[in-house]
């Protein structure tokens, strides 16, 4: 069992320093250097060409859309864009890299010297410095058959699928992230989440972490103090959920803290994250850049990004997520806490769409964060996967605004919509849910309720209008909750002469 130091003791004795490398698969139609489809799934080795397979005599051609996407990412991260940059060969042997080298960028990344201001849950902002963002290609996928946990150790044999080989990637590398202290795990999580939001806003990737569209390698080291030299780092590979990123940083801080507190030395190595146990395990000793024997790719000409073209790309960038959130918060008149609730529920897009469909912001938030969030949780699906959408919720909210439904009846109508009974109006008609606002019927109900409770009627007539609540309740019960409560109260006052 791994020894761990108490987290509070770790942060009291050591200063954590992070380094985060994020890979994002670009959503181009074809791969980085050939015309093979860039598609998820498919039969093994279906989306390949001779270039994807690294066959002798094949020559790569750079995907222009991938270059544009890389520049968009760099600009969104406040990076400088290199006017001319080259690809390089990163040499290493592994079965899922058929050429025995990865075409990447080394000393000439397309984007460099940037930063991203990350907002934490309490509204604090932490700046993460970006060292570089460079283009490269993805590797294939190994499947190890036999053994335990699907790892190569103890496997009977391995299968290789090259469908992913050559898929365009941008890798974003931070400078050492220091100064986060006890909030280092939260900073790591928020940073990767902010990147994911940017990728989606730019439209350069689906950015679905469960599919591996976004993967994070998390470097963690501890040092004696803020002025001490950097400690020995470990790199936890391919962490692909926000929760796992936070847990992996916390675990590594506690593991390394126990080693250092006991007088030991941390080994520079890659580590594997285990979601089931919330732990990391040793992989291989970490290679340095020299071990990869980088040299310029001889089969590709330099990529030239003229300042004029870069400015054209910049002019086409959409509103960035942080700017959009601030704008919507102001438009919706939300408090910081209310907006954090929206973000934590992953409901920003769907609420914005509901408001665009005609609902008030408060009503849209109420339905999506209330009844619909509970329903999504019970079904184990995302809000977008529920059988009602923004237009449906806007229609329901409009019926409430018009007084045709009260909250209780609207919840019943929503239940029918979720059950597939039709639109809000159709469910109301089928179930007979419309609010009773006919004065004749309501007056009769009020008179009957007053007759049944003469003592309450006397209190109302004597000026104790608060007693009217009992009569309103009786009328609502008699009408199965379908009476217009406000109109009922008015009629009570009229009948009692109050």
Secondary structure, 3 states (H helix, E strand, C coil): CCCCCCHHHHHHHCEEEEEEEEEEECCCCECCCCCCECCCCCCCCCCCCCCCCCCCCCCCCCCHHHHHHHHHHHHHCCCEECCEECCEEEECCCCCCCCCEEEECCCCCCEEEEEEEEECCCCCEEEEEEEEEEEEECCCEEEEECCCCCCCCCCCEEEEECCCCCCEEEEEEECCECCCHHHHHHHHHHHHHHHHHHHHHHCCCCCCHHHCCEEEEEEEEEECCCCCCCCCCEEEEEECCHHHHHHHHHHHHHHHHHHHHCCCCCCCEEEEEECCCCEEEEEEECCCHHHHCCEECCCCCCEECCHHHHHHHHHCCCCCHHHHHHHHHHHHCCCHHHHHHHHHCCCHHHHHHHHHCCCCHHHHHHHHHCHHHHHHHHHCCCHHHCCCCHHHHHHHHHHHHCCCCCHHHHHHHHHHHHCCCCCHHHHHHHHCCCCECCHHHHHHHHHHHHHHCHHHHHHHHCCCHHHHHHHHHHHHHHCCCCECHHHHHHHHHHHHCC
